[in-house]
Amino acid sequence: MTENTFPVCNADAIVNFYRTEVLTGQESKHFSKGDLTPAPKRETVQTLYMRVLHLLYRFRPECHSLVPLLENIQYPVYHESATAIMSVYTRMRQFLPVCLVYDFSLNDLLAPKKQRTLTILSAIMNFLHFRKQRMEMILEKQAKFRADMDRLQAYNKANLEAEKKIEMLTTIPPEQQAEADELAAALSELQTSTMHEYQDVNAKNDSIAEWKAKIAEKTQKLAQVKVDVSNLKEDIGKLKSQIVESPEELKSQMEKMRENVKNIKTTKEATDECVVELQNMVQGVTQTEAEIQQMYSLLQDLECSMNNSKQRQEEGQELMAQYEKKQKELKNLCVEEGQLKRALGMKLDKECKQNIRRQKKREMKEQHVQEVLGQCNQIHQKREDMADKIQEISGETQQLKAKIKSLRDVCSEETEKAQALYDTLSTSMDELHKRIEMHVADLKLNVTRMSANF
């Protein structure tokens, strides 16, 4: 008891706890601090222990007084007074080691002491607090388990509904199967035509880029020719200023100039032809651009339709992902359900075993009770027989008492008579003794006289 692991409470706390948690009715009203201090009352302590056993094990207080009688027990009535105390003692010896009290004795029931009783009641109070907390935790776990089971059922229903929706979305009804096949064929044709148009557009873009490169080269050449023309004009101006009076040189220069002019004219004509060709090419390019814009609008429409199809595909993928997630959750929930079912199976097995044990115990108790009732009936019959015998004996004793009274009366009368005779005899004997003494005295006188005469 010096190494206990529970707090020893004072008398007020113990009284309040047992009045609210253990005792009921008039017992809780009449239970007070004076029942425990300064000297605990034996009856109060025994009732407390009985109520604790009833609270924990449903062992009613009146069951303590049932005697497991056997046929070879003589006078079972004498055992009834000690049976209740011994029953409470054995049950408390079995229960108190759970509360870390290992040295419970009969003195704690028959002659309880203050500190010892407070320690035992504190240990029981600590165990009852622990039991209450564990019961609350078990109830919370049961509520969570029920909520999880409800959620599992709801998830199963949602998964079934989602599977039905996915089946509705994935399966095409037979009425719309022809339209779906036509749409699929049209979509495949559109995809192939768009692929060919993309290829044509890419080829035209490549040709446009080549023509643009050629136009850029021609424009560079034109710019170069213009620069050359401007340089030639400057050279002509310089040459005009430096004209020599010799006609041969003028002729040679003029011929050179004419050749240059011819060359320039030929280059101009070539450039004009190139420009015309470029203009034609630009017109062709504008026409191709218009066609490209038309194709681009068609491609935009196709892109919109493709985006819609992609959105539908993404929605389908999201639905598949949600379906996979739901399947994973369902698998996890199935695993949890399996675990819970196993736990439930274990609990049900334990409960079945406990119920079987309880039924066996009940049957044993019922058999025992029936045996006890049979023995009690036998005892009652024996008691009745004994009562009849006792009545007979009491009648005989009354008769004997009456005879004794009559004999006492007779004896008293005879004693009175004997006392009277004794008194008369004693008086007569006294008179005789006196007479004898007188005669003796006379004889002595006579003897003395005769001796004097002699």
C-alpha beads as a LAMMPS data file, in Angstrom:
LAMMPS data file: protein, C-alpha beads

454 atoms
453 bonds

1 atom types
1 bond types

-500.0 500.0 xlo xhi
-500.0 500.0 ylo yhi
-500.0 500.0 zlo zhi

Masses

1 110.0

Atoms # bond

1 1 1 0.000 0.000 0.000
2 1 1 2.978 2.371 0.362
3 1 1 3.715 2.089 -3.378
4 1 1 0.200 2.723 -4.685
5 1 1 -0.222 4.677 -7.909
6 1 1 -3.548 6.349 -7.130
7 1 1 -4.280 9.480 -5.074
8 1 1 -5.801 9.028 -1.639
9 1 1 -8.714 11.473 -1.437
10 1 1 -10.199 13.058 1.628
11 1 1 -13.502 12.029 3.146
12 1 1 -15.520 14.888 1.600
13 1 1 -14.461 14.025 -1.969
14 1 1 -15.150 10.332 -1.388
15 1 1 -18.603 11.054 0.074
16 1 1 -19.537 13.349 -2.839
17 1 1 -18.333 10.817 -5.423
18 1 1 -20.094 7.811 -3.927
19 1 1 -23.306 9.777 -3.368
20 1 1 -23.429 10.835 -7.039
21 1 1 -21.899 7.827 -8.859
22 1 1 -22.544 4.693 -6.778
23 1 1 -25.404 5.094 -4.316
24 1 1 -29.009 5.820 -5.259
25 1 1 -32.215 6.877 -3.559
26 1 1 -32.342 6.995 0.198
27 1 1 -28.868 5.474 0.558
28 1 1 -27.259 8.471 -1.167
29 1 1 -29.279 10.890 0.991
30 1 1 -28.387 9.218 4.270
31 1 1 -24.706 8.645 3.395
32 1 1 -22.536 11.328 5.027
33 1 1 -19.027 12.056 6.226
34 1 1 -19.894 10.762 9.703
35 1 1 -20.224 7.247 8.276
36 1 1 -16.476 7.214 7.465
37 1 1 -14.895 9.450 10.095
38 1 1 -13.653 9.254 12.795
39 1 1 -14.579 5.549 12.958
40 1 1 -16.119 3.956 9.842
41 1 1 -19.420 2.174 10.345
42 1 1 -19.293 -1.494 9.453
43 1 1 -22.772 -1.652 7.869
44 1 1 -22.120 1.449 5.705
45 1 1 -18.789 0.127 4.430
46 1 1 -20.352 -3.254 3.600
47 1 1 -23.242 -1.604 1.700
48 1 1 -20.723 0.543 -0.221
49 1 1 -18.802 -2.541 -1.293
50 1 1 -22.038 -4.314 -2.268
51 1 1 -23.150 -1.334 -4.379
52 1 1 -19.751 -1.174 -6.099
53 1 1 -19.997 -4.879 -6.966
54 1 1 -23.530 -4.342 -8.243
55 1 1 -22.389 -1.378 -10.381
56 1 1 -19.454 -3.250 -11.913
57 1 1 -20.628 -6.880 -12.127
58 1 1 -24.457 -6.588 -11.801
59 1 1 -24.223 -8.723 -8.683
60 1 1 -27.256 -7.721 -6.654
61 1 1 -26.886 -7.264 -2.885
62 1 1 -29.563 -9.842 -2.086
63 1 1 -27.548 -12.481 -3.953
64 1 1 -24.842 -12.301 -1.283
65 1 1 -27.147 -13.891 1.266
66 1 1 -27.825 -17.011 -0.849
67 1 1 -26.117 -20.012 0.716
68 1 1 -24.690 -22.718 -1.605
69 1 1 -26.170 -25.432 0.594
70 1 1 -25.201 -29.068 0.385
71 1 1 -27.003 -32.091 1.702
72 1 1 -24.358 -32.938 4.264
73 1 1 -24.434 -29.501 5.935
74 1 1 -26.166 -29.683 9.270
75 1 1 -28.171 -26.704 10.455
76 1 1 -27.741 -24.451 7.367
77 1 1 -29.660 -21.721 9.173
78 1 1 -26.595 -21.027 11.266
79 1 1 -24.585 -20.147 8.087
80 1 1 -26.942 -17.417 6.828
81 1 1 -25.503 -14.622 8.960
82 1 1 -21.887 -15.162 7.813
83 1 1 -22.718 -15.928 4.167
84 1 1 -23.208 -12.301 3.054
85 1 1 -19.937 -11.139 4.646
86 1 1 -17.960 -14.051 3.176
87 1 1 -19.499 -13.463 -0.270
88 1 1 -18.580 -9.755 -0.200
89 1 1 -15.113 -10.660 1.054
90 1 1 -14.440 -13.183 -1.750
91 1 1 -15.771 -10.847 -4.465
92 1 1 -13.739 -7.916 -3.148
93 1 1 -10.632 -10.102 -2.962
94 1 1 -11.130 -10.858 -6.658
95 1 1 -11.896 -7.246 -7.626
96 1 1 -9.466 -5.114 -5.588
97 1 1 -6.208 -6.332 -7.248
98 1 1 -7.487 -4.551 -10.354
99 1 1 -7.498 -1.359 -8.236
100 1 1 -3.907 -2.075 -7.043
101 1 1 -5.036 -3.178 -3.567
102 1 1 -3.607 -6.603 -2.796
103 1 1 -4.028 -6.981 0.971
104 1 1 -7.764 -6.852 1.560
105 1 1 -8.765 -8.748 4.684
106 1 1 -11.830 -9.598 6.761
107 1 1 -10.951 -6.888 9.274
108 1 1 -11.668 -4.319 6.534
109 1 1 -15.274 -5.583 6.588
110 1 1 -15.792 -6.493 10.225
111 1 1 -13.680 -3.804 11.948
112 1 1 -12.824 -1.118 9.345
113 1 1 -10.321 1.593 10.161
114 1 1 -10.419 5.176 8.932
115 1 1 -7.223 5.488 6.849
116 1 1 -7.455 1.954 5.508
117 1 1 -11.087 2.437 4.415
118 1 1 -10.314 5.814 2.795
119 1 1 -7.425 4.231 0.857
120 1 1 -9.561 1.354 -0.442
121 1 1 -12.425 3.684 -1.378
122 1 1 -9.953 6.009 -3.147
123 1 1 -8.581 3.068 -5.142
124 1 1 -12.123 2.065 -6.161
125 1 1 -12.923 5.696 -7.035
126 1 1 -9.790 5.911 -9.220
127 1 1 -10.785 2.696 -11.019
128 1 1 -14.341 3.989 -11.555
129 1 1 -12.943 7.238 -13.043
130 1 1 -10.717 5.184 -15.356
131 1 1 -13.669 2.950 -16.298
132 1 1 -15.836 5.986 -17.062
133 1 1 -13.138 7.502 -19.316
134 1 1 -12.647 4.205 -21.156
135 1 1 -16.401 3.812 -21.606
136 1 1 -16.573 7.314 -23.105
137 1 1 -13.677 6.506 -25.457
138 1 1 -15.344 3.257 -26.499
139 1 1 -18.609 5.090 -27.142
140 1 1 -16.748 7.701 -29.241
141 1 1 -15.042 4.923 -31.223
142 1 1 -18.378 3.217 -31.760
143 1 1 -19.877 6.503 -32.965
144 1 1 -16.897 7.044 -35.312
145 1 1 -17.216 3.479 -36.533
146 1 1 -20.902 3.995 -37.238
147 1 1 -20.139 7.296 -39.019
148 1 1 -17.412 5.564 -41.064
149 1 1 -19.835 2.802 -41.970
150 1 1 -22.397 5.400 -43.048
151 1 1 -19.736 7.192 -45.097
152 1 1 -18.682 3.886 -46.627
153 1 1 -22.248 3.178 -47.634
154 1 1 -22.577 6.698 -49.061
155 1 1 -19.296 6.273 -50.980
156 1 1 -20.465 2.928 -52.323
157 1 1 -23.707 4.519 -53.482
158 1 1 -21.784 7.432 -55.063
159 1 1 -19.410 4.987 -56.779
160 1 1 -22.322 2.987 -58.139
161 1 1 -23.950 6.180 -59.411
162 1 1 -20.639 7.320 -60.968
163 1 1 -20.193 3.918 -62.630
164 1 1 -23.720 4.181 -64.013
165 1 1 -22.998 7.707 -65.299
166 1 1 -19.710 6.556 -66.876
167 1 1 -21.518 3.672 -68.497
168 1 1 -24.172 6.095 -69.754
169 1 1 -21.447 8.410 -71.115
170 1 1 -19.277 5.685 -72.635
171 1 1 -22.006 3.523 -74.083
172 1 1 -23.769 4.903 -77.162
173 1 1 -27.435 3.999 -77.458
174 1 1 -28.332 1.881 -80.504
175 1 1 -30.615 4.645 -81.785
176 1 1 -27.676 7.055 -82.088
177 1 1 -25.063 4.501 -83.145
178 1 1 -25.466 5.321 -86.868
179 1 1 -25.099 9.057 -86.209
180 1 1 -22.047 8.376 -84.056
181 1 1 -20.481 6.279 -86.836
182 1 1 -21.232 9.049 -89.378
183 1 1 -19.729 11.670 -87.052
184 1 1 -16.660 9.492 -86.472
185 1 1 -16.233 9.018 -90.260
186 1 1 -16.746 12.754 -90.883
187 1 1 -14.261 13.570 -88.119
188 1 1 -11.675 11.204 -89.599
189 1 1 -12.235 12.767 -93.052
190 1 1 -11.889 16.239 -91.544
191 1 1 -8.698 15.194 -89.820
192 1 1 -7.243 13.829 -93.081
193 1 1 -8.363 16.919 -95.061
194 1 1 -6.936 19.229 -92.405
195 1 1 -3.682 17.298 -92.536
196 1 1 -3.538 17.708 -96.348
197 1 1 -4.467 21.403 -96.057
198 1 1 -1.804 21.860 -93.401
199 1 1 0.704 20.286 -95.767
200 1 1 -0.458 22.525 -98.676
201 1 1 -0.301 25.598 -96.484
202 1 1 3.168 24.666 -95.336
203 1 1 4.262 24.203 -98.977
204 1 1 2.729 27.556 -99.967
205 1 1 4.364 29.206 -96.986
206 1 1 7.686 27.766 -98.087
207 1 1 7.158 29.055 -101.661
208 1 1 6.095 32.455 -100.315
209 1 1 9.212 32.575 -98.232
210 1 1 11.333 31.705 -101.290
211 1 1 9.588 34.413 -103.370
212 1 1 10.046 36.877 -100.536
213 1 1 13.750 36.036 -100.488
214 1 1 13.930 36.476 -104.247
215 1 1 12.032 39.820 -104.009
216 1 1 14.417 40.945 -101.310
217 1 1 17.377 40.037 -103.541
218 1 1 15.799 41.897 -106.506
219 1 1 15.094 44.960 -104.385
220 1 1 18.682 44.882 -103.203
221 1 1 19.835 44.640 -106.817
222 1 1 17.467 47.547 -107.766
223 1 1 18.843 49.614 -104.955
224 1 1 22.321 48.782 -106.103
225 1 1 21.387 49.703 -109.697
226 1 1 19.901 52.989 -108.504
227 1 1 23.071 53.680 -106.571
228 1 1 25.065 52.834 -109.678
229 1 1 22.843 55.161 -111.784
230 1 1 23.291 57.964 -109.304
231 1 1 27.029 57.334 -109.305
232 1 1 27.029 57.358 -113.120
233 1 1 25.086 60.596 -113.140
234 1 1 27.675 62.097 -110.839
235 1 1 30.403 60.719 -113.043
236 1 1 28.641 62.235 -116.095
237 1 1 28.466 65.577 -114.350
238 1 1 32.118 65.379 -113.492
239 1 1 32.941 64.247 -116.987
240 1 1 30.922 67.095 -118.491
241 1 1 32.995 69.459 -116.480
242 1 1 36.120 67.754 -117.681
243 1 1 35.209 67.501 -121.351
244 1 1 38.254 67.677 -123.571
245 1 1 38.094 69.565 -126.738
246 1 1 39.417 66.623 -128.751
247 1 1 36.533 65.052 -130.711
248 1 1 38.008 61.566 -130.564
249 1 1 37.935 61.518 -126.854
250 1 1 34.415 62.955 -126.944
251 1 1 33.347 60.273 -129.344
252 1 1 34.904 57.541 -127.255
253 1 1 33.334 58.951 -124.122
254 1 1 29.982 59.363 -125.879
255 1 1 30.161 55.815 -127.093
256 1 1 30.974 54.699 -123.609
257 1 1 28.148 56.786 -122.315
258 1 1 25.791 55.346 -124.917
259 1 1 26.869 51.880 -124.014
260 1 1 26.340 52.702 -120.387
261 1 1 22.911 54.177 -121.236
262 1 1 22.056 51.070 -123.221
263 1 1 23.195 48.924 -120.387
264 1 1 21.160 51.025 -117.999
265 1 1 18.126 50.807 -120.317
266 1 1 18.554 47.064 -120.607
267 1 1 18.883 46.832 -116.821
268 1 1 15.826 49.106 -116.442
269 1 1 13.871 46.939 -118.826
270 1 1 15.018 43.869 -116.971
271 1 1 14.134 45.506 -113.678
272 1 1 10.748 46.580 -115.093
273 1 1 10.142 43.046 -116.210
274 1 1 11.211 41.823 -112.803
275 1 1 8.927 44.405 -111.154
276 1 1 6.011 43.273 -113.359
277 1 1 6.777 39.704 -112.471
278 1 1 7.045 40.683 -108.819
279 1 1 3.718 42.550 -109.063
280 1 1 2.186 39.451 -110.583
281 1 1 3.762 37.402 -107.854
282 1 1 2.436 39.843 -105.212
283 1 1 -1.051 39.573 -106.679
284 1 1 -0.699 35.797 -106.604
285 1 1 0.551 36.105 -103.048
286 1 1 -2.459 38.294 -102.101
287 1 1 -4.759 35.769 -103.653
288 1 1 -2.978 32.972 -101.816
289 1 1 -3.184 35.056 -98.638
290 1 1 -6.959 35.364 -99.116
291 1 1 -7.151 31.651 -99.693
292 1 1 -4.919 31.119 -96.662
293 1 1 -7.220 33.349 -94.586
294 1 1 -10.160 31.274 -95.734
295 1 1 -8.235 28.162 -94.867
296 1 1 -7.237 29.799 -91.590
297 1 1 -10.901 30.492 -90.774
298 1 1 -11.680 26.887 -91.647
299 1 1 -8.757 25.794 -89.499
300 1 1 -10.049 27.990 -86.655
301 1 1 -13.413 26.292 -86.954
302 1 1 -11.638 22.967 -86.954
303 1 1 -9.587 24.089 -83.955
304 1 1 -12.803 25.068 -82.135
305 1 1 -14.274 21.675 -82.931
306 1 1 -10.995 20.007 -81.944
307 1 1 -10.922 22.065 -78.731
308 1 1 -14.465 20.983 -77.979
309 1 1 -13.509 17.387 -78.643
310 1 1 -10.375 17.877 -76.515
311 1 1 -12.504 19.392 -73.744
312 1 1 -14.798 16.405 -73.953
313 1 1 -11.796 14.117 -73.920
314 1 1 -10.383 16.022 -70.916
315 1 1 -13.753 15.782 -69.195
316 1 1 -13.740 12.088 -69.977
317 1 1 -10.183 11.820 -68.641
318 1 1 -11.173 13.789 -65.534
319 1 1 -14.125 11.496 -65.087
320 1 1 -11.804 8.520 -65.539
321 1 1 -9.361 10.042 -63.043
322 1 1 -12.227 10.657 -60.616
323 1 1 -13.402 7.120 -61.296
324 1 1 -9.897 5.794 -60.571
325 1 1 -9.710 7.924 -57.422
326 1 1 -13.101 6.651 -56.364
327 1 1 -11.961 3.109 -57.123
328 1 1 -8.826 3.676 -55.029
329 1 1 -10.934 5.145 -52.232
330 1 1 -13.311 2.247 -52.664
331 1 1 -10.405 -0.188 -52.429
332 1 1 -9.105 1.600 -49.342
333 1 1 -12.589 1.631 -47.883
334 1 1 -12.975 -2.033 -48.804
335 1 1 -9.691 -2.745 -47.027
336 1 1 -10.884 -0.720 -44.049
337 1 1 -14.216 -2.483 -44.285
338 1 1 -12.414 -5.808 -44.321
339 1 1 -10.381 -4.763 -41.307
340 1 1 -13.497 -3.484 -39.571
341 1 1 -15.334 -6.661 -40.520
342 1 1 -12.451 -8.680 -39.119
343 1 1 -12.508 -6.556 -35.984
344 1 1 -16.278 -6.929 -35.877
345 1 1 -15.911 -10.654 -36.446
346 1 1 -13.395 -10.846 -33.639
347 1 1 -15.662 -8.766 -31.435
348 1 1 -18.688 -10.829 -32.414
349 1 1 -16.737 -14.019 -31.743
350 1 1 -15.692 -12.645 -28.392
351 1 1 -19.239 -11.535 -27.700
352 1 1 -20.552 -14.939 -28.808
353 1 1 -18.028 -16.653 -26.559
354 1 1 -18.906 -14.261 -23.754
355 1 1 -22.601 -14.823 -24.403
356 1 1 -22.035 -18.579 -24.407
357 1 1 -20.075 -18.260 -21.174
358 1 1 -22.765 -16.004 -19.764
359 1 1 -25.448 -18.436 -20.858
360 1 1 -23.492 -21.268 -19.291
361 1 1 -23.028 -19.183 -16.164
362 1 1 -26.713 -18.307 -16.208
363 1 1 -27.622 -21.927 -16.687
364 1 1 -25.237 -22.876 -13.898
365 1 1 -26.689 -20.088 -11.774
366 1 1 -30.219 -21.141 -12.641
367 1 1 -29.372 -24.747 -11.852
368 1 1 -27.666 -23.572 -8.693
369 1 1 -30.637 -21.355 -7.866
370 1 1 -32.990 -24.236 -8.569
371 1 1 -30.863 -26.502 -6.403
372 1 1 -30.752 -23.789 -3.761
373 1 1 -34.505 -23.309 -4.065
374 1 1 -34.957 -27.074 -3.801
375 1 1 -32.668 -27.130 -0.812
376 1 1 -34.498 -24.103 0.568
377 1 1 -37.791 -25.926 0.088
378 1 1 -36.293 -28.934 1.838
379 1 1 -35.018 -26.628 4.546
380 1 1 -38.446 -25.018 4.819
381 1 1 -39.999 -28.462 5.078
382 1 1 -37.406 -29.379 7.662
383 1 1 -38.086 -26.086 9.380
384 1 1 -41.787 -26.815 9.364
385 1 1 -41.094 -30.290 10.734
386 1 1 -38.752 -28.768 13.288
387 1 1 -41.382 -26.135 14.077
388 1 1 -43.964 -28.876 14.574
389 1 1 -41.526 -30.756 16.749
390 1 1 -40.698 -27.534 18.585
391 1 1 -44.419 -26.892 19.064
392 1 1 -44.837 -30.418 20.361
393 1 1 -41.805 -29.990 22.576
394 1 1 -43.080 -26.593 23.680
395 1 1 -46.453 -28.204 24.519
396 1 1 -44.681 -30.936 26.408
397 1 1 -42.522 -28.330 28.137
398 1 1 -45.632 -26.372 29.043
399 1 1 -47.179 -29.555 30.414
400 1 1 -43.948 -30.258 32.250
401 1 1 -43.916 -26.704 33.518
402 1 1 -47.482 -27.125 34.704
403 1 1 -46.543 -30.415 36.381
404 1 1 -43.448 -28.749 37.846
405 1 1 -45.623 -25.918 39.130
406 1 1 -48.059 -28.382 40.659
407 1 1 -45.158 -30.369 42.100
408 1 1 -43.639 -27.155 43.382
409 1 1 -46.931 -26.256 44.994
410 1 1 -47.116 -29.732 46.530
411 1 1 -43.497 -29.475 47.597
412 1 1 -44.108 -26.059 49.078
413 1 1 -47.068 -27.406 51.008
414 1 1 -45.058 -30.424 52.152
415 1 1 -42.122 -28.212 52.993
416 1 1 -44.436 -26.017 55.003
417 1 1 -45.767 -29.109 56.751
418 1 1 -42.237 -30.412 57.243
419 1 1 -41.197 -26.993 58.478
420 1 1 -44.058 -27.040 60.961
421 1 1 -43.138 -30.559 62.039
422 1 1 -39.526 -29.473 62.203
423 1 1 -40.481 -26.493 64.322
424 1 1 -42.590 -28.638 66.632
425 1 1 -39.865 -31.273 66.764
426 1 1 -37.210 -28.636 67.403
427 1 1 -39.281 -27.108 70.192
428 1 1 -39.972 -30.554 71.661
429 1 1 -36.295 -31.441 71.355
430 1 1 -35.367 -28.225 73.041
431 1 1 -37.767 -28.999 75.846
432 1 1 -36.374 -32.530 76.040
433 1 1 -32.836 -31.202 76.132
434 1 1 -33.779 -28.797 78.831
435 1 1 -35.479 -31.555 80.793
436 1 1 -32.484 -33.835 80.276
437 1 1 -30.189 -31.062 81.442
438 1 1 -32.400 -30.521 84.444
439 1 1 -32.378 -34.246 85.224
440 1 1 -28.604 -34.342 84.740
441 1 1 -28.183 -31.388 87.055
442 1 1 -30.408 -33.049 89.631
443 1 1 -28.497 -36.273 89.298
444 1 1 -25.191 -34.446 89.745
445 1 1 -26.577 -32.784 92.887
446 1 1 -27.763 -36.102 94.166
447 1 1 -24.428 -37.670 93.432
448 1 1 -22.584 -34.869 95.173
449 1 1 -24.894 -35.204 98.138
450 1 1 -24.450 -38.935 98.310
451 1 1 -20.731 -38.566 97.984
452 1 1 -20.792 -36.028 100.830
453 1 1 -22.825 -38.396 102.959
454 1 1 -20.487 -41.238 102.275

Bonds

1 1 1 2
2 1 2 3
3 1 3 4
4 1 4 5
5 1 5 6
6 1 6 7
7 1 7 8
8 1 8 9
9 1 9 10
10 1 10 11
11 1 11 12
12 1 12 13
13 1 13 14
14 1 14 15
15 1 15 16
16 1 16 17
17 1 17 18
18 1 18 19
19 1 19 20
20 1 20 21
21 1 21 22
22 1 22 23
23 1 23 24
24 1 24 25
25 1 25 26
26 1 26 27
27 1 27 28
28 1 28 29
29 1 29 30
30 1 30 31
31 1 31 32
32 1 32 33
33 1 33 34
34 1 34 35
35 1 35 36
36 1 36 37
37 1 37 38
38 1 38 39
39 1 39 40
40 1 40 41
41 1 41 42
42 1 42 43
43 1 43 44
44 1 44 45
45 1 45 46
46 1 46 47
47 1 47 48
48 1 48 49
49 1 49 50
50 1 50 51
51 1 51 52
52 1 52 53
53 1 53 54
54 1 54 55
55 1 55 56
56 1 56 57
57 1 57 58
58 1 58 59
59 1 59 60
60 1 60 61
61 1 61 62
62 1 62 63
63 1 63 64
64 1 64 65
65 1 65 66
66 1 66 67
67 1 67 68
68 1 68 69
69 1 69 70
70 1 70 71
71 1 71 72
72 1 72 73
73 1 73 74
74 1 74 75
75 1 75 76
76 1 76 77
77 1 77 78
78 1 78 79
79 1 79 80
80 1 80 81
81 1 81 82
82 1 82 83
83 1 83 84
84 1 84 85
85 1 85 86
86 1 86 87
87 1 87 88
88 1 88 89
89 1 89 90
90 1 90 91
91 1 91 92
92 1 92 93
93 1 93 94
94 1 94 95
95 1 95 96
96 1 96 97
97 1 97 98
98 1 98 99
99 1 99 100
100 1 100 101
101 1 101 102
102 1 102 103
103 1 103 104
104 1 104 105
105 1 105 106
106 1 106 107
107 1 107 108
108 1 108 109
109 1 109 110
110 1 110 111
111 1 111 112
112 1 112 113
113 1 113 114
114 1 114 115
115 1 115 116
116 1 116 117
117 1 117 118
118 1 118 119
119 1 119 120
120 1 120 121
121 1 121 122
122 1 122 123
123 1 123 124
124 1 124 125
125 1 125 126
126 1 126 127
127 1 127 128
128 1 128 129
129 1 129 130
130 1 130 131
131 1 131 132
132 1 132 133
133 1 133 134
134 1 134 135
135 1 135 136
136 1 136 137
137 1 137 138
138 1 138 139
139 1 139 140
140 1 140 141
141 1 141 142
142 1 142 143
143 1 143 144
144 1 144 145
145 1 145 146
146 1 146 147
147 1 147 148
148 1 148 149
149 1 149 150
150 1 150 151
151 1 151 152
152 1 152 153
153 1 153 154
154 1 154 155
155 1 155 156
156 1 156 157
157 1 157 158
158 1 158 159
159 1 159 160
160 1 160 161
161 1 161 162
162 1 162 163
163 1 163 164
164 1 164 165
165 1 165 166
166 1 166 167
167 1 167 168
168 1 168 169
169 1 169 170
170 1 170 171
171 1 171 172
172 1 172 173
173 1 173 174
174 1 174 175
175 1 175 176
176 1 176 177
177 1 177 178
178 1 178 179
179 1 179 180
180 1 180 181
181 1 181 182
182 1 182 183
183 1 183 184
184 1 184 185
185 1 185 186
186 1 186 187
187 1 187 188
188 1 188 189
189 1 189 190
190 1 190 191
191 1 191 192
192 1 192 193
193 1 193 194
194 1 194 195
195 1 195 196
196 1 196 197
197 1 197 198
198 1 198 199
199 1 199 200
200 1 200 201
201 1 201 202
202 1 202 203
203 1 203 204
204 1 204 205
205 1 205 206
206 1 206 207
207 1 207 208
208 1 208 209
209 1 209 210
210 1 210 211
211 1 211 212
212 1 212 213
213 1 213 214
214 1 214 215
215 1 215 216
216 1 216 217
217 1 217 218
218 1 218 219
219 1 219 220
220 1 220 221
221 1 221 222
222 1 222 223
223 1 223 224
224 1 224 225
225 1 225 226
226 1 226 227
227 1 227 228
228 1 228 229
229 1 229 230
230 1 230 231
231 1 231 232
232 1 232 233
233 1 233 234
234 1 234 235
235 1 235 236
236 1 236 237
237 1 237 238
238 1 238 239
239 1 239 240
240 1 240 241
241 1 241 242
242 1 242 243
243 1 243 244
244 1 244 245
245 1 245 246
246 1 246 247
247 1 247 248
248 1 248 249
249 1 249 250
250 1 250 251
251 1 251 252
252 1 252 253
253 1 253 254
254 1 254 255
255 1 255 256
256 1 256 257
257 1 257 258
258 1 258 259
259 1 259 260
260 1 260 261
261 1 261 262
262 1 262 263
263 1 263 264
264 1 264 265
265 1 265 266
266 1 266 267
267 1 267 268
268 1 268 269
269 1 269 270
270 1 270 271
271 1 271 272
272 1 272 273
273 1 273 274
274 1 274 275
275 1 275 276
276 1 276 277
277 1 277 278
278 1 278 279
279 1 279 280
280 1 280 281
281 1 281 282
282 1 282 283
283 1 283 284
284 1 284 285
285 1 285 286
286 1 286 287
287 1 287 288
288 1 288 289
289 1 289 290
290 1 290 291
291 1 291 292
292 1 292 293
293 1 293 294
294 1 294 295
295 1 295 296
296 1 296 297
297 1 297 298
298 1 298 299
299 1 299 300
300 1 300 301
301 1 301 302
302 1 302 303
303 1 303 304
304 1 304 305
305 1 305 306
306 1 306 307
307 1 307 308
308 1 308 309
309 1 309 310
310 1 310 311
311 1 311 312
312 1 312 313
313 1 313 314
314 1 314 315
315 1 315 316
316 1 316 317
317 1 317 318
318 1 318 319
319 1 319 320
320 1 320 321
321 1 321 322
322 1 322 323
323 1 323 324
324 1 324 325
325 1 325 326
326 1 326 327
327 1 327 328
328 1 328 329
329 1 329 330
330 1 330 331
331 1 331 332
332 1 332 333
333 1 333 334
334 1 334 335
335 1 335 336
336 1 336 337
337 1 337 338
338 1 338 339
339 1 339 340
340 1 340 341
341 1 341 342
342 1 342 343
343 1 343 344
344 1 344 345
345 1 345 346
346 1 346 347
347 1 347 348
348 1 348 349
349 1 349 350
350 1 350 351
351 1 351 352
352 1 352 353
353 1 353 354
354 1 354 355
355 1 355 356
356 1 356 357
357 1 357 358
358 1 358 359
359 1 359 360
360 1 360 361
361 1 361 362
362 1 362 363
363 1 363 364
364 1 364 365
365 1 365 366
366 1 366 367
367 1 367 368
368 1 368 369
369 1 369 370
370 1 370 371
371 1 371 372
372 1 372 373
373 1 373 374
374 1 374 375
375 1 375 376
376 1 376 377
377 1 377 378
378 1 378 379
379 1 379 380
380 1 380 381
381 1 381 382
382 1 382 383
383 1 383 384
384 1 384 385
385 1 385 386
386 1 386 387
387 1 387 388
388 1 388 389
389 1 389 390
390 1 390 391
391 1 391 392
392 1 392 393
393 1 393 394
394 1 394 395
395 1 395 396
396 1 396 397
397 1 397 398
398 1 398 399
399 1 399 400
400 1 400 401
401 1 401 402
402 1 402 403
403 1 403 404
404 1 404 405
405 1 405 406
406 1 406 407
407 1 407 408
408 1 408 409
409 1 409 410
410 1 410 411
411 1 411 412
412 1 412 413
413 1 413 414
414 1 414 415
415 1 415 416
416 1 416 417
417 1 417 418
418 1 418 419
419 1 419 420
420 1 420 421
421 1 421 422
422 1 422 423
423 1 423 424
424 1 424 425
425 1 425 426
426 1 426 427
427 1 427 428
428 1 428 429
429 1 429 430
430 1 430 431
431 1 431 432
432 1 432 433
433 1 433 434
434 1 434 435
435 1 435 436
436 1 436 437
437 1 437 438
438 1 438 439
439 1 439 440
440 1 440 441
441 1 441 442
442 1 442 443
443 1 443 444
444 1 444 445
445 1 445 446
446 1 446 447
447 1 447 448
448 1 448 449
449 1 449 450
450 1 450 451
451 1 451 452
452 1 452 453
453 1 453 454
